[in-house]
Amino acid sequence: MTAPVRADGPSPLRRWRATGLSASAQWRAAGLLAPVAVAVVAVVASPLGFVVAQAAQGGWDQARRLLGRPLIATLLWHTVTLAAAVTFLTAVLGFGAAYLVERTTLPGRRAWTVALALPLAVPEFVRGYSWVSLFRSVHGYWGAVLVMTCSLYPLVFLPVAAALRHGDAAAEEVSRSLGRGRLATLWRVTLPLTRPALAGGVLLVSLYLLGEYGAFAMLRYTTFATAVFTQYKLGFDAASASLLTLVLVALALLLVGLEAWAGRNARVTRHGAVARTARPVRLGRWTAPALAGLTALVGVALGVPVYALGYWLVKGSSTTLPSASVVGATLATLGYALGAALVATAAAVPVALYAWRRGSRPALLVERAAYLTRALPGIAVALSVVFFAVRYAQPLYQQPPMLVAGYVVLFFPLALTAVRAALAQVPPGVEEAARSLGTRPLAVLARVTLPLVLPGLGTAVAMVGLTASTELTATLLLRPTGTQTLATQFWVYTSGLAYGAAAPYAALMVALSVPSVLLLTHRTLGRPGKNS
């Protein structure tokens, strides 16, 4: 057995230097990548500049008065306590479900993997509609905890399950051979090995919570995101709304810093060249409770929305618009979502390549800066795009490129995450070997690197397309005049409590999201093992 080594090994930059290429050749190959990556991130992060500029217009006096109001303390308490509860519950549920599926003799593991991931196909505001339309008592803090936990736990389940499936189980086997029980091995070995994946999933959950509006509006629960929307849309107070948005950005910075700390202090080791598959833990008499628990989780997270949609489709079918409007909204949704997905994925490639190849602190800083936009409310991003179009590109105002641009800014972090994960799977030394044979850098990228990460690019397109097809807040402001998407039509009807009329649009959003979720599940977890 070889000595433990870091799973990721030396950085691509160090391996490149080890090939013996001259410093000038290295610089020429990587020199163009840095400014392109910085330019992409600057464009994506430009709404932050808009928010800062709008907040500065109010001056320090207005900032002190606004931030000193009791309402701010209430909003902060609502946002932080909700985020704490939901992240804790999603971490427990996501890790527990992943462990049962990947490390035990649970019957039907492949079917459970798909079932546990499918709640991602139900948008948060559709889930809120499902619960509110069936149970009027579901609202406020506990309603928000219930709805958001059911919506977001797959963001923890998928990365943790992937870490357990593809990770090396040698340390767990050693722990068991030393006489440690199942719980001791789970707590002291398995959990630390999955900590980077767990921290990454929790970060995504927390960032989603910071920027969510539609579900909280339906559940009548106020957070910073709902207050920002109110200030922008109803109060027409851009300065106050921008100040509230900056609080969200500060919270996002704190979360990103905590996630980076967790990843830096986690050690992932591999013994030997190939990861060792874990022997599944026998559940025995715990099989029935495990199946009951997973059935309850899937029933609450997926069964309730499906039942609600079916109920309102049958009961309220006579109140829907003619089919032509449904078809038009569906085509518009698919067109904008696909366009945004392709642009965001293409833009993420140079940023991910720069961070992956260089591995330096400035490169990682550029990559981290791109994630901050995930905490911006959709309305803040939308208004920044409108501001740019009115000032510098007036012919584009109320045109399709504006909506695509808003989607790209909002969901660029999702594409970047998928592309970065795909690059991490590229075999070491492939690019260096191609360059040592005299192949130009762009040819290496086109003929070697991109074909290897093509599945990851497909995952990025699926992730961005899935999320963009259900985006609501920015779409309400950026869609061209006369254009309706499934999300906007759904919102129009639910705002008037016409749940039957809204049901077809919600059902179509869910149906369109299912293939993307299945693709994402397949790409994240790969082929199930022998025991599945």
QUIRA-V180337 format. One record per backbone hydrogen bond with DSSP energy under -1.0 kcal/mol. CO is the residue of the C=O (numbers start at 1). NH is the residue of the N-H. E is the energy in kcal/mol with one decimal. If there is no record, write none. Layout:
CO:NH:E  CO:NH:E
//
This chain:
5:270:-1.6  11:15:-2.1  12:16:-2.4  13:17:-2.3  14:18:-1.8  16:19:-1.3  17:20:-1.4  22:26:-2.4  23:27:-2.4  24:28:-2.3  25:29:-2.0  26:30:-2.1  27:31:-2.6  30:34:-1.2  32:36:-1.6  33:37:-2.6  34:38:-2.6  35:39:-2.4  36:40:-2.3  37:41:-2.4  38:42:-2.4  39:43:-2.1  40:44:-2.6  41:45:-2.8  45:48:-1.7  46:50:-1.8  47:51:-2.4  48:52:-2.4  49:53:-2.5  50:54:-2.5  51:55:-2.5  52:56:-2.2  59:63:-1.8  60:64:-2.7  61:65:-2.3  62:66:-2.8  63:67:-2.8  64:68:-1.3  66:69:-1.4  69:73:-1.0  70:74:-2.0  71:75:-2.9  72:76:-2.8  73:77:-2.5  74:78:-2.8  75:79:-2.7  76:80:-2.8  77:81:-2.4  78:82:-1.9  79:83:-2.5  80:84:-2.7  81:85:-2.3  82:86:-2.8  83:87:-2.5  84:88:-1.9  85:89:-2.5  86:90:-3.0  87:91:-2.1  88:92:-2.3  89:93:-3.0  90:94:-2.8  91:95:-2.3  92:96:-2.5  93:97:-2.6  94:98:-2.1  95:99:-2.6  96:100:-2.2  97:101:-2.2  98:102:-2.5  99:103:-2.5  103:281:-3.3  108:112:-2.2  109:113:-2.2  110:114:-1.7  111:115:-2.5  112:116:-2.7  113:117:-1.0  114:118:-1.7  117:120:-1.9  118:121:-2.7  119:122:-1.6  123:127:-2.3  124:128:-2.5  125:129:-2.1  126:130:-2.3  127:131:-2.2  128:132:-2.7  129:133:-2.5  130:134:-1.1  131:135:-3.4  135:138:-1.8  137:139:-1.1  139:143:-1.2  140:144:-2.4  141:145:-2.6  142:146:-2.3  143:147:-2.6  144:148:-2.5  145:149:-2.0  146:150:-2.1  147:151:-1.6  148:152:-2.3  149:153:-1.7  152:155:-1.6  153:156:-1.6  153:157:-2.4  154:158:-2.5  156:160:-1.9  157:161:-2.7  158:162:-2.3  159:163:-2.3  160:164:-2.4  161:165:-2.4  162:166:-2.6  163:167:-1.3  169:173:-2.0  170:174:-2.4  171:175:-2.2  172:176:-2.1  173:177:-2.4  174:178:-1.4  175:180:-1.8  176:179:-1.8  181:185:-2.4  182:186:-2.6  183:187:-2.6  184:188:-2.7  185:189:-1.9  185:190:-2.3  186:191:-2.4  189:193:-1.8  190:194:-1.4  192:195:-1.0  194:198:-2.8  195:199:-3.1  196:200:-2.3  197:201:-2.3  198:202:-2.4  199:203:-2.1  200:204:-1.9  201:205:-2.2  202:206:-2.6  203:207:-2.5  204:208:-2.3  205:209:-2.1  206:210:-1.8  207:211:-1.4  208:212:-1.0  213:217:-2.4  214:218:-1.8  215:219:-2.0  216:221:-2.3  219:140:-2.9  223:227:-2.2  224:228:-2.6  225:229:-2.0  226:230:-2.1  227:231:-2.5  228:232:-2.5  229:233:-3.1  230:234:-1.9  230:235:-2.2  231:237:-2.4  237:241:-2.1  238:242:-2.3  239:243:-2.0  240:244:-2.1  241:245:-2.1  242:246:-2.2  243:247:-1.2  244:248:-1.5  245:249:-2.2  246:250:-2.4  247:251:-2.2  248:252:-2.4  249:253:-2.6  250:254:-2.0  251:255:-2.2  252:256:-2.9  253:257:-2.4  254:258:-2.2  255:259:-2.4  256:260:-2.3  257:261:-2.2  258:262:-2.3  259:263:-2.4  260:264:-2.3  261:265:-1.9  268:7:-2.0  270:5:-1.1  276:169:-2.2  281:105:-1.8  283:286:-2.3  284:287:-1.7  286:290:-2.1  287:291:-2.6  288:292:-2.4  289:293:-2.5  290:294:-2.3  291:295:-2.3  292:296:-2.3  293:297:-2.2  294:298:-2.7  295:299:-2.5  296:300:-2.4  297:301:-2.7  298:302:-2.8  298:303:-1.6  299:304:-1.4  302:306:-1.9  303:307:-2.7  304:308:-2.7  305:309:-2.5  306:310:-2.4  307:311:-2.8  308:312:-2.5  309:313:-2.1  310:314:-1.9  311:315:-2.7  312:316:-2.2  316:319:-1.6  317:320:-1.1  322:325:-1.1  323:327:-2.6  324:328:-2.5  325:329:-2.3  326:330:-2.2  327:331:-2.6  328:332:-2.3  329:333:-2.3  330:334:-2.5  331:335:-2.5  332:336:-2.3  333:337:-2.3  334:338:-2.5  335:339:-2.2  336:340:-2.3  337:341:-2.3  338:342:-2.4  339:343:-2.1  340:344:-2.8  341:345:-2.1  342:346:-2.2  343:347:-2.4  344:348:-1.7  345:349:-1.1  348:352:-2.7  349:353:-2.7  350:354:-2.3  351:355:-2.1  352:356:-2.4  353:357:-3.1  354:358:-2.1  355:359:-1.1  360:364:-2.4  361:365:-2.2  362:366:-2.2  363:367:-2.1  364:368:-2.6  365:369:-2.1  368:371:-1.3  371:374:-1.5  372:375:-1.7  373:376:-1.2  377:381:-1.7  378:382:-2.5  379:383:-2.5  380:384:-1.7  381:385:-2.0  382:386:-2.4  383:387:-2.7  384:388:-2.0  385:389:-2.4  386:390:-2.7  387:391:-2.1  388:392:-3.1  393:396:-2.0  394:397:-1.7  396:399:-1.8  399:402:-1.5  400:404:-2.1  401:405:-2.5  402:406:-2.2  403:407:-2.2  404:408:-2.4  405:409:-2.3  406:410:-2.2  407:411:-2.6  408:412:-1.1  411:415:-1.4  412:416:-2.6  413:417:-2.2  414:418:-1.8  415:419:-2.5  416:420:-2.5  417:421:-2.0  418:422:-1.8  419:423:-2.2  420:424:-1.5  422:425:-1.2  423:426:-1.6  427:430:-1.4  429:433:-2.3  430:434:-1.9  431:435:-2.4  432:436:-2.3  434:439:-1.6  435:438:-2.0  440:444:-2.4  441:445:-2.3  442:446:-2.3  443:447:-2.9  444:448:-2.2  444:449:-2.0  445:450:-2.7  448:452:-1.2  449:453:-1.7  453:457:-2.0  454:458:-2.0  455:459:-1.9  456:460:-2.2  457:461:-2.4  458:462:-2.3  459:463:-2.7  460:464:-2.5  461:465:-2.5  462:466:-2.5  463:467:-2.0  464:468:-3.1  465:469:-2.0  468:471:-1.2  472:476:-2.0  474:478:-2.5  475:479:-1.8  480:483:-2.3  485:489:-2.4  486:490:-2.2  487:491:-2.2  488:492:-2.2  489:493:-1.8  490:494:-2.4  491:495:-2.2  493:498:-2.8  494:497:-1.7  497:499:-1.5  498:502:-1.5  499:503:-1.3  502:506:-1.9  503:507:-2.9  504:508:-2.1  505:509:-2.0  506:510:-2.1  507:511:-2.6  508:512:-2.7  509:513:-1.2  510:514:-1.3  513:517:-2.1  514:518:-2.5  515:519:-2.4  516:520:-2.6  517:521:-2.6  518:522:-2.3  519:523:-2.7  520:524:-2.3  521:525:-2.4  522:526:-2.2  529:532:-1.4  532:110:-1.4
//
